[in-house]
Amino acid sequence: MATRLAVKIGDVTLNEADVYAFQCAYQVNEIPYLSLSIRDGDIAKETFERADDDKYSPGKKITLHGGIDDAKHLLFEGVLT
């Protein structure tokens, strides 16, 4: 059995290797949130292609699906801020 993860931001689908870490939270009387860290750029060159790309700009729809093997369940759906 393998844990699977799928993230979609606007029209862009990230593969599992692109996601460094995530935290998804649903709490009583709180707004649900997703904190997502993705691999991006070259620190030595000080270039960050994804962060500078309009495909990841605020207002884009973001979804997170996760599960075991081929079963993928919607874990989070929201708007990138």
Number of C-alpha atoms within 10 A of each C-alpha: 6 8 12 16 19 18 20 16 19 16 11 11 13 15 12 13 9 13 16 11 10 11 9 12 12 12 8 6 6 8 8 13 15 19 9 13 12 15 12 14 14 10 8 6 7 8 12 13 11 14 13 11 9 10 13 18 15 10 12 16 16 20 18 21 16 17 15 12 11 11 10 15 14 11 16 17 16 15 14 15 10
